[in-house]
Structure formats: structure tokens, C-alpha cells
């Protein structure tokens, strides 16, 4: 499991979303449509700030996944670059129960295929001035970068069955 967390100042995002170019580059079309349906500018800023925090937290979780799965700890060989991520292609939408779901779209989804993410969980919250998000990513690869179950590190991690 790979974790990312972020904290965003809502007033900073409230200023940034006044620029349509920022909004179109950072948020997916669906996120923009949902935000556009919110009549309160304060609530709209909270929505955008929460989604921005998710994007940043997802980036941090992806970096952790890349470091663990792609970069061998004891090598000085060529290391593949971190996949290019486009913020507007990291999307957070509510499911039928009202819980946030994380989606990777377009080129970002293709670039992440190397890391084989199979599950993403997200949680977000806000106060009047801050929005926070945590993202948990799981990969189909084990620590050695190969498909399959993660190998136990020691006797306490072995399955008992």
C-alpha cells in the first residue's frame, strides 16, 4: 500500500480558480461541471481545494509506488523516469453512496500502467480555511516489481493458514 497526503489553503485555491486557464489545466471536465453547478463561491472554492488536495496526494502516493517498485535499492543502473502525470487527468467523483472515487484518465492512465495500480482509495475533508486529502494506492506488483503477491519481509509477515 502506498500513501500520499496533502493539505491545501482554500483561500489560495479561491484566488487561483479566478483564472480560467488554471481551472482548465488542473481539473477534469466533469469536476468543472460539478463545480459550476455549485452556486456558493465559498463552497465552490472548498470543492476545488479538496480536489486539488486529492491530486497532490495521488502524486505523492504514485511517487512512493514508483520508488518502491521501479527503483531497486542496491543499483546504480538506469532508472526509469517517474511517469508524466497531468493534474486534469486525475479525477475525483462521488460514487452512488456519496463517497469519493479516484480515477486516472487519458495519458496519465497509460503512463501509470507501468506501476500496475489496482486499487485506489481516497478520503478528503475541509475546514473553513483548509482542505486535506489522503490517497492509498495498491499495486499488482510486489516489491521486486514483478506481478504477484508481495513477498514477506520477515517471519511475522508470513500468512498463517
C-alpha positions as CSV (number, residue, x, y, z in Angstrom):
1,X,0.0,0.0,0.0
2,X,1.3,3.4,-0.9
3,X,0.2,6.6,0.8
4,X,0.0,10.3,-0.1
5,X,-1.4,13.1,1.9
6,X,-1.8,16.8,1.2
7,X,-3.2,20.0,2.8
8,X,-4.3,23.0,0.8
9,X,-5.3,26.5,1.8
10,X,-8.8,27.2,0.5
11,X,-8.2,30.9,0.0
12,X,-5.2,30.2,-2.2
13,X,-7.4,28.0,-4.4
14,X,-10.2,30.6,-4.3
15,X,-7.8,33.1,-5.9
16,X,-6.4,30.6,-8.4
17,X,-9.8,29.5,-9.7
18,X,-10.5,33.1,-10.9
19,X,-8.1,32.2,-13.7
20,X,-10.0,30.0,-16.3
21,X,-6.7,28.7,-17.6
22,X,-5.8,27.3,-14.2
23,X,-9.2,25.6,-13.9
24,X,-9.0,24.0,-17.4
25,X,-5.4,22.7,-16.8
26,X,-5.9,21.3,-13.3
27,X,-9.5,20.0,-13.2
28,X,-11.2,17.4,-15.4
29,X,-14.3,18.4,-17.4
30,X,-16.6,16.5,-15.0
31,X,-15.0,18.2,-12.0
32,X,-15.5,21.6,-13.7
33,X,-19.2,20.8,-14.5
34,X,-19.9,19.8,-10.9
35,X,-18.1,22.9,-9.5
36,X,-20.1,25.1,-12.0
37,X,-23.3,23.7,-10.5
38,X,-22.4,25.0,-7.1
39,X,-24.0,28.4,-6.5
40,X,-21.9,29.5,-3.5
41,X,-18.4,30.8,-4.4
42,X,-17.2,29.7,-1.0
43,X,-18.5,26.2,-1.4
44,X,-17.1,26.1,-5.0
45,X,-13.6,27.0,-3.6
46,X,-13.9,24.3,-1.0
47,X,-14.8,21.8,-3.7
48,X,-11.9,22.8,-5.9
49,X,-9.4,22.9,-3.0
50,X,-10.5,19.3,-1.9
51,X,-10.0,18.0,-5.5
52,X,-6.6,19.8,-5.7
53,X,-5.5,18.1,-2.4
54,X,-6.5,14.7,-3.9
55,X,-4.4,15.3,-7.0
56,X,-1.4,16.3,-4.9
57,X,-1.9,13.3,-2.5
58,X,-2.2,11.0,-5.5
59,X,1.0,12.3,-7.0
60,X,2.8,11.6,-3.7
61,X,1.4,8.1,-3.5
62,X,2.5,7.5,-7.1
63,X,6.0,8.7,-6.3
64,X,6.2,6.3,-3.3
65,X,5.0,3.5,-5.5
66,X,7.5,4.3,-8.2
67,X,10.4,4.5,-5.8
68,X,9.5,1.2,-4.1
69,X,8.5,-0.9,-7.3
70,X,10.7,0.5,-10.0
71,X,13.9,1.7,-8.4
72,X,16.0,-1.2,-6.9
73,X,17.6,-0.1,-3.6
74,X,21.0,-1.5,-4.4
75,X,21.5,-0.5,-8.0
76,X,23.1,2.4,-9.9
77,X,21.7,1.3,-13.2
78,X,19.4,3.3,-15.4
79,X,16.2,4.1,-13.5
80,X,13.0,4.7,-15.5
81,X,11.6,8.1,-15.0
82,X,8.5,8.8,-13.0
83,X,5.5,8.6,-15.3
84,X,4.2,12.0,-16.5
85,X,1.1,12.9,-14.6
86,X,-1.4,15.5,-15.8
87,X,-3.4,17.0,-13.0
88,X,-6.6,17.4,-15.1
89,X,-6.4,13.6,-15.7
90,X,-6.6,12.8,-12.0
91,X,-10.3,13.0,-11.3
92,X,-12.3,12.6,-8.1
93,X,-16.0,11.9,-8.4
94,X,-18.6,10.8,-5.8
95,X,-20.0,7.3,-6.1
96,X,-23.7,6.3,-5.5
97,X,-23.1,6.4,-1.7
98,X,-21.6,9.9,-1.9
99,X,-18.0,8.6,-1.2
100,X,-15.1,9.9,-3.4
101,X,-13.6,7.7,-6.0
102,X,-10.3,8.4,-7.7
103,X,-9.9,7.9,-11.5
104,X,-6.8,8.2,-13.7
105,X,-7.7,9.3,-17.3
106,X,-6.1,9.6,-20.7
107,X,-2.3,9.8,-21.0
108,X,-1.9,9.7,-17.2
109,X,-3.7,6.3,-17.0
110,X,-1.5,5.0,-19.8
111,X,1.7,6.3,-18.1
112,X,0.7,4.6,-14.9
113,X,0.3,1.2,-16.5
114,X,4.0,0.5,-15.7
115,X,3.1,0.6,-11.9
116,X,0.0,-1.6,-12.2
117,X,-2.2,0.3,-9.8
118,X,-5.2,-1.9,-9.0
119,X,-6.9,-0.1,-6.2
120,X,-7.2,3.5,-5.1
121,X,-8.8,4.8,-2.0
122,X,-9.3,8.5,-1.2
123,X,-10.6,10.5,1.7
124,X,-11.0,14.2,1.8
125,X,-12.1,16.8,4.3
126,X,-12.1,20.5,4.9
127,X,-12.5,23.3,7.5
128,X,-13.3,26.9,6.6
129,X,-9.7,27.5,5.6
130,X,-8.1,24.2,4.8
131,X,-8.8,21.1,2.6
132,X,-7.0,17.8,3.1
133,X,-6.9,14.5,1.3
134,X,-5.2,11.2,1.7
135,X,-4.8,8.7,-1.1
136,X,-3.9,5.0,-0.7
137,X,-2.8,3.1,-3.8
138,X,-2.2,-0.6,-4.2
139,X,-0.3,-2.3,-7.0
140,X,-0.5,-5.7,-8.6
141,X,3.3,-5.8,-8.5
142,X,5.3,-7.0,-5.5
143,X,8.3,-5.1,-4.0
144,X,10.6,-6.6,-6.7
145,X,8.5,-5.0,-9.5
146,X,7.1,-8.4,-10.6
147,X,3.5,-9.5,-10.8
148,X,2.3,-11.5,-7.9
149,X,1.9,-11.4,-4.2
150,X,4.2,-9.3,-2.1
151,X,6.9,-11.4,-0.5
152,X,7.1,-11.4,3.3
153,X,9.9,-9.3,4.7
154,X,10.2,-11.5,7.8
155,X,8.5,-14.3,9.7
156,X,5.9,-12.0,11.3
157,X,4.6,-11.1,7.8
158,X,4.0,-14.7,6.6
159,X,0.5,-15.9,6.2
160,X,-0.8,-18.3,8.8
161,X,-3.1,-20.8,7.3
